[in-house]
Structures are given as structure tokens and as C-alpha cells.
């Protein structure tokens, strides 16, 4: 699906006054966000978010590869037909491994990443997973704070983990308690 010019402007030009009016005062909830899996038709919009979120973004080819892995799952957050965030993870025996999470720059700090994580944690419980794991750049303090706020603990360091610049990653894990 090709994006129309209006969508591209909204996604790539976050400082347009009409866009700021649309998001000012907005806070995410299950009532105002639609969640669904990522499809290949979403990649243009997903890549805009990816490129503005990371110094070394995944390529669209890497996204396609990731989406084709048998254990891979994805959740996309959409508001009024616009993609505002996504999370990709692997469903493994007894565990979930989060690979990528990003939120459109206009919608950050409005609860979307927390809702995406909540959806993954719900999936983990539905699948009887006992832990959720992820790696995060040592320099990404905002993400670390978010993960800690939902219960993740730093369990180790992966030295030189990021091949693009050699930065270390913190391994973080959330141990899930059995529901009684």
C-alpha cells in the first residue's frame, strides 16, 4: 500500500500545526487505539516511525524477514487509520523475546508503548510464558525507565551487542507469576 501525500506529510512532518492540535492532550487507552498485527502493506508507515526512532533503523527487508519467522508476532497501534506505534516479538517455549518497539515521535510519552507492552504481557500470560526478555541500548535511558516501570529488571550486559556501533545492551527480564 502506498501512502497518499497527506499521510506522508503527517508522518514525516510532526511540526505541522494541525498535527499538534490532533495529538495535544491525547493519552492512549484501549478505547482510542486499534491494535492489530503488522502486514506488509503497513511497511511504508512503519519505516517512517522506525527511521525517526533509531539511529540505526531496521531495513524494510529486515522487517519482512522478521515477520516471516514462524514464532514472530507483531502488534501495531493505530489511531484514526494512522500507525502510531508497533512492537515485534518472538513467542518461544515458555518465554517471549521482544525484538523491537517504537512509537511515532508525535505520540511519545502518551502511554502507547506501555499499552503495546501490556498487550505483549497479556499474550505471554495466554501462552503460559514464565518470562519476557529484551535487550535495550545502554544509552536508552527513557526505554529502560519504561521497562522498569512495568517490572523488568536488568539481568545482564551484552558487551558490544549492537553491531552497527558496538554499543553494549542491557538484558532485561520480567518474570511472570502464575495466576492463582
C-alpha positions in Angstrom: 0.0 0.0 0.0 1.5 3.3 -1.0 0.9 6.2 1.3 -1.0 9.2 0.0 0.7 12.5 0.1 -1.4 13.7 3.1 -0.3 10.7 5.2 3.3 11.2 4.3 3.2 14.8 5.4 1.6 13.9 8.7 4.1 11.1 9.4 7.2 12.9 8.3 6.4 16.5 9.4 5.5 16.3 13.0 5.5 20.1 13.5 2.5 20.8 11.3 0.1 22.8 13.5 -2.9 20.6 12.6 -1.0 17.5 13.7 -0.1 19.1 17.0 -3.7 20.0 17.6 -4.7 16.4 16.9 -2.3 15.0 19.5 -2.2 17.7 22.2 -3.9 16.4 25.3 -4.1 12.9 23.8 -3.4 9.9 26.1 -3.6 6.4 24.9 -6.2 3.9 26.0 -7.8 0.7 24.7 -10.8 2.8 23.6 -9.0 5.2 21.3 -6.4 2.8 19.8 -6.9 -0.1 17.4 -4.5 -2.9 17.8 -3.7 -5.5 15.0 -0.8 -7.4 13.5 1.6 -5.6 11.2 1.0 -6.5 7.5 3.4 -6.0 4.6 1.0 -3.2 3.4 1.9 -1.3 6.6 5.7 -1.2 6.0 5.9 2.3 4.4 4.3 3.9 7.5 6.2 1.6 9.9 9.5 2.5 8.3 8.8 6.3 8.8 8.5 5.6 12.5 11.5 3.2 12.5 13.7 5.8 10.8 12.8 8.6 13.2 13.1 6.3 16.3 16.5 4.8 15.9 20.0 6.0 14.9 20.5 2.6 13.1 17.0 1.6 12.0 16.0 -1.8 10.7 15.6 -2.0 6.9 12.3 -2.8 5.3 13.8 -6.1 4.2 14.7 -7.0 7.7 11.1 -6.2 8.8 9.9 -8.6 6.1 12.3 -11.3 7.2 11.2 -10.8 10.9 7.5 -11.0 10.0 8.0 -14.3 8.2 9.7 -16.1 11.1 7.3 -18.8 12.4 7.5 -17.7 16.0 7.3 -14.0 15.3 4.4 -11.9 16.3 3.6 -8.2 15.9 1.2 -5.7 17.3 0.6 -2.4 15.6 -1.2 0.6 17.3 -3.4 2.7 15.0 -5.3 5.9 15.7 -7.8 7.1 13.1 -6.2 5.0 10.4 -2.7 6.3 11.2 0.0 3.9 12.5 1.4 5.4 15.7 3.5 2.5 17.1 4.4 -1.1 16.9 6.1 -4.0 18.7 7.7 -7.1 17.4 8.4 -10.2 19.5 9.1 -13.9 19.3 6.8 -16.4 21.1 9.3 -19.0 22.4 8.7 -22.1 24.6 7.9 -20.6 28.0 9.1 -17.1 27.1 8.6 -14.0 24.9 11.6 -12.2 23.4 10.8 -8.6 22.4 12.8 -7.5 19.4 11.6 -4.0 18.5 9.2 -1.4 19.9 8.8 2.2 18.6 6.2 5.0 18.8 5.7 7.9 16.4 7.5 11.0 17.7 4.2 12.9 17.9 2.7 10.3 20.2 5.6 9.6 22.6 5.0 9.8 26.4 1.3 9.3 25.9 1.0 5.7 27.0 1.3 3.9 23.7 4.5 2.0 24.4 3.1 1.0 27.8 -0.1 -0.3 26.1 1.9 -2.2 23.5 3.9 -3.8 26.3 0.7 -4.6 28.1 -0.6 -6.4 25.0 2.6 -8.5 24.8 2.3 -9.3 28.6 -1.3 -10.4 28.0 -0.1 -12.7 25.2 2.7 -14.0 27.4 0.1 -15.0 30.1 -2.2 -16.5 27.5 0.6 -18.7 26.2 1.7 -19.6 29.8 5.1 -17.9 29.3 7.1 -17.5 32.5 9.3 -14.6 31.4 9.5 -11.8 28.9 13.0 -10.8 27.8 14.5 -7.9 25.8 17.7 -6.1 25.1 18.0 -2.3 25.2 20.8 0.1 24.4 22.8 1.1 27.5 22.3 4.7 26.4 18.5 4.5 26.0 17.5 5.7 29.5 13.9 6.5 28.6 13.2 2.9 27.4 15.0 1.5 30.4 12.8 3.6 32.7 9.6 2.4 30.9 10.6 -1.2 31.1 11.5 -0.9 34.8 8.1 0.8 35.4 6.3 -2.4 34.3 8.6 -4.7 36.3 11.5 -5.5 34.1 14.9 -6.0 35.9 18.3 -5.7 34.4 19.8 -9.2 34.4 23.0 -8.7 32.5 25.0 -6.8 29.9 25.7 -7.9 26.4 29.0 -6.3 25.6 29.3 -4.9 22.1 25.8 -6.2 21.3 24.9 -3.7 18.6 27.0 -4.4 15.5 26.3 -1.0 14.0 28.3 0.9 16.6 29.4 -1.7 19.2 27.3 -0.2 22.0 26.5 -2.5 24.9 23.0 -3.7 25.6 21.3 -4.3 28.9 19.5 -7.6 29.1 16.2 -7.1 30.9 13.8 -9.7 32.1 10.3 -9.7 33.5 9.5 -12.9 35.4 5.8 -13.6 35.3 4.0 -15.0 38.3 1.5 -17.8 37.8 -2.1 -16.5 38.1 -3.9 -18.1 41.0 
